[in-house]
Amino acid sequence: MTEPRMPGPQPREPEEFRATWAQTWHNYVKPFLAANVVVALLCFMIGYVVGGYVGCVLLPVAVVGGVTLLQRVASRGHGLRLSPTGVEFLRRDGVVVRMRWPDIQGVVVINRRSGTVIAPYGVGRAAAQAGADMFADANTGPGLTGVGEILSADQAARQRQLGPAWVAMADPQTVHMSLILIDRTWTAGRIGDWLRHYRPDLLP
């Protein structure tokens, strides 16, 4: 049986995806704009008291810039690697969640909303809670579910040493991959092309 054809050159090597700046903005920066504004105003007042006009400019810029940088690092911490074998979700802590193409059971909406924010009462708490809610909504979207493996950081390192051929290292279990963390429009892009190539029954 011949494999379905993928648009363009058929890949023979794994392809890895990381969040773009647009993805960082949508998933990490935009949801916390209100909280960042509150932080900037507080830094403005503190900076003015401590350093006068220079302090009221430099402190907010430094703090908000640092927060934005951390958000960028956080968004780039996750990765997705696709290969003819299957899908691997690379977590920032070194853990790898993977599924072979035949073991993917469906495309589902994965809800990221959970828990509440503990913060000071008043404007700060309201802004933080609103940011957390918007963050959960921004990171809720289509992903993959099926049966796969969750490799610890040590197991993932051992797999890299063994080469590209997957070696069973953990017990099979139900896993979910929130691909919207990598690309919020993945179903219409290159990631979606891979799924349409290997599992056209799931994403026509």
C-alpha positions as CSV (number, residue, x, y, z in Angstrom):
1,M,0.0,0.0,0.0
2,T,1.4,3.4,-0.9
3,E,1.5,6.2,1.6
4,P,-0.7,9.3,1.0
5,R,1.1,12.1,-0.6
6,M,2.0,15.3,1.2
7,P,2.0,18.7,-0.6
8,G,5.5,19.6,-1.7
9,P,8.6,17.5,-1.1
10,Q,8.0,14.5,1.1
11,P,10.0,14.7,4.3
12,R,12.6,12.1,5.2
13,E,14.0,13.9,8.2
14,P,12.3,15.0,11.4
15,E,10.9,18.5,11.4
16,E,10.8,20.6,14.6
17,F,8.5,23.5,15.5
18,R,8.8,26.2,18.1
19,A,6.6,29.2,18.9
20,T,7.0,32.3,16.7
21,W,6.8,35.8,18.1
22,A,3.2,36.0,17.0
23,Q,2.5,32.9,18.9
24,T,4.2,34.3,22.0
25,W,2.2,37.5,21.7
26,H,-1.1,35.6,21.4
27,N,-0.5,32.9,24.1
28,Y,1.7,34.7,26.7
29,V,1.9,38.4,26.3
30,K,-1.6,39.5,25.3
31,P,-3.4,37.7,28.1
32,F,-1.3,39.5,30.7
33,L,-1.4,43.0,29.2
34,A,-3.7,44.4,32.0
35,A,-1.5,42.9,34.7
36,N,1.6,44.3,33.0
37,V,0.0,47.8,32.9
38,V,-0.6,47.6,36.6
39,V,3.0,46.5,37.2
40,A,4.3,49.3,35.0
41,L,2.2,51.9,36.9
42,L,3.5,50.7,40.2
43,C,7.1,50.7,38.9
44,F,6.5,54.2,37.6
45,M,5.5,55.5,41.0
46,I,8.3,53.6,42.8
47,G,10.8,54.7,40.3
48,Y,9.8,58.3,40.7
49,V,10.2,58.1,44.4
50,V,13.5,56.4,44.3
51,G,15.2,57.9,41.2
52,G,13.1,60.8,40.1
53,Y,12.3,61.3,36.4
54,V,15.0,58.9,35.3
55,G,13.9,56.2,37.7
56,C,10.2,56.5,36.7
57,V,11.2,55.7,33.1
58,L,13.9,53.1,33.5
59,L,12.3,50.9,36.2
60,P,9.0,50.2,34.3
61,V,10.9,49.6,31.1
62,A,13.3,47.2,32.8
63,V,10.6,45.3,34.7
64,V,8.1,45.0,31.9
65,G,10.9,44.2,29.4
66,G,12.1,41.4,31.7
67,V,8.7,40.0,32.1
68,T,8.2,40.0,28.3
69,L,11.5,38.2,27.9
70,L,10.5,35.5,30.4
71,Q,7.2,35.1,28.6
72,R,9.2,34.6,25.3
73,V,11.5,32.1,26.9
74,A,8.5,30.2,28.4
75,S,6.7,30.1,25.0
76,R,9.8,28.8,23.3
77,G,10.4,26.2,26.0
78,H,7.9,23.7,24.4
79,G,8.6,22.2,21.0
80,L,7.1,19.7,18.6
81,R,9.0,17.2,16.5
82,L,7.3,15.4,13.7
83,S,8.9,12.4,11.9
84,P,7.7,9.5,9.7
85,T,7.5,7.5,13.0
86,G,5.1,9.8,14.9
87,V,4.6,13.0,16.9
88,E,6.8,14.1,19.9
89,F,5.9,17.0,22.2
90,L,9.0,18.3,23.8
91,R,8.4,19.9,27.2
92,R,10.6,22.5,28.7
93,D,11.6,20.2,31.6
94,G,13.1,17.7,29.2
95,V,10.1,15.3,29.3
96,V,9.0,14.0,25.9
97,V,5.4,12.9,25.2
98,R,5.2,10.9,22.0
99,M,2.7,8.9,19.9
100,R,3.1,6.9,16.8
101,W,0.9,7.9,13.9
102,P,-1.3,4.8,14.0
103,D,-1.9,5.3,17.8
104,I,-3.4,8.8,17.4
105,Q,-7.1,8.5,18.2
106,G,-8.4,11.9,17.4
107,V,-8.2,15.7,17.2
108,V,-9.8,17.1,20.3
109,V,-10.2,20.5,22.0
110,I,-7.9,20.6,25.0
111,N,-9.0,22.9,27.8
112,R,-6.2,24.6,29.7
113,R,-8.4,26.4,32.2
114,S,-7.8,25.2,35.8
115,G,-7.3,26.6,39.3
116,T,-7.3,30.2,40.4
117,V,-4.8,32.9,41.0
118,I,-3.7,33.8,44.5
119,A,-2.8,37.5,44.5
120,P,-3.3,40.7,46.7
121,Y,-6.9,42.0,46.9
122,G,-8.0,44.9,44.8
123,V,-6.8,45.9,41.3
124,G,-3.7,43.7,41.4
125,R,-5.8,40.6,42.1
126,A,-8.4,41.4,39.5
127,A,-5.8,42.0,36.9
128,A,-3.9,38.8,37.7
129,Q,-7.1,36.7,37.7
130,A,-8.2,38.3,34.4
131,G,-4.8,37.5,32.9
132,A,-4.9,33.9,34.1
133,D,-8.4,33.4,32.6
134,M,-7.3,35.0,29.3
135,F,-4.1,32.8,29.3
136,A,-6.2,29.7,29.8
137,D,-8.5,30.7,27.0
138,A,-5.6,31.6,24.7
139,N,-4.1,28.2,25.3
140,T,-7.3,26.2,24.8
141,G,-7.7,24.7,21.4
142,P,-7.3,21.7,19.1
143,G,-4.7,19.0,20.0
144,L,-4.1,15.3,19.7
145,T,-5.2,12.4,21.9
146,G,-4.3,8.8,21.7
147,V,-2.0,6.1,23.2
148,G,1.7,6.9,23.6
149,E,4.6,7.2,26.0
150,I,5.8,9.8,28.4
151,L,9.5,9.7,28.6
152,S,11.4,11.2,31.6
153,A,14.3,13.6,30.8
154,D,16.7,10.7,31.4
155,Q,14.8,8.4,29.1
156,A,14.6,11.0,26.4
157,A,18.4,11.5,26.6
158,R,18.9,7.8,26.3
159,Q,16.6,7.7,23.2
160,R,18.7,10.5,21.6
161,Q,21.8,8.4,22.2
162,L,20.2,5.4,20.5
163,G,19.3,7.3,17.4
164,P,16.2,8.3,15.5
165,A,14.5,4.8,15.6
166,W,12.0,4.8,18.5
167,V,12.8,2.3,21.3
168,A,10.0,1.5,23.8
169,M,11.0,3.1,27.1
170,A,7.8,3.6,29.1
171,D,4.4,1.9,29.6
172,P,1.8,2.9,27.0
173,Q,-0.8,5.2,28.3
174,T,-3.4,7.8,27.2
175,V,-1.7,11.0,26.4
176,H,-2.9,14.5,25.2
177,M,-0.8,17.0,23.2
178,S,-1.9,20.6,23.3
179,L,-0.5,21.7,19.9
180,I,-2.0,25.2,20.2
181,L,1.0,25.9,22.5
182,I,3.2,25.6,19.5
183,D,1.0,27.1,16.8
184,R,-2.6,28.3,17.3
185,T,-3.3,27.8,13.6
186,W,-1.6,24.4,13.3
187,T,-4.5,22.7,11.6
188,A,-4.1,25.0,8.6
189,G,-0.3,25.0,8.5
190,R,2.7,22.7,8.1
191,I,1.9,20.7,11.2
192,G,-1.6,20.0,9.8
193,D,0.0,18.9,6.6
194,W,1.9,16.2,8.4
195,L,-1.3,14.9,10.0
196,R,-3.2,15.0,6.8
197,H,-0.3,13.0,5.2
198,Y,-0.1,10.3,7.8
199,R,-3.7,10.4,9.2
200,P,-6.0,11.8,6.6
201,D,-8.9,10.2,8.4
202,L,-8.4,12.6,11.3
203,L,-7.7,15.9,9.5
204,P,-9.1,16.0,6.0
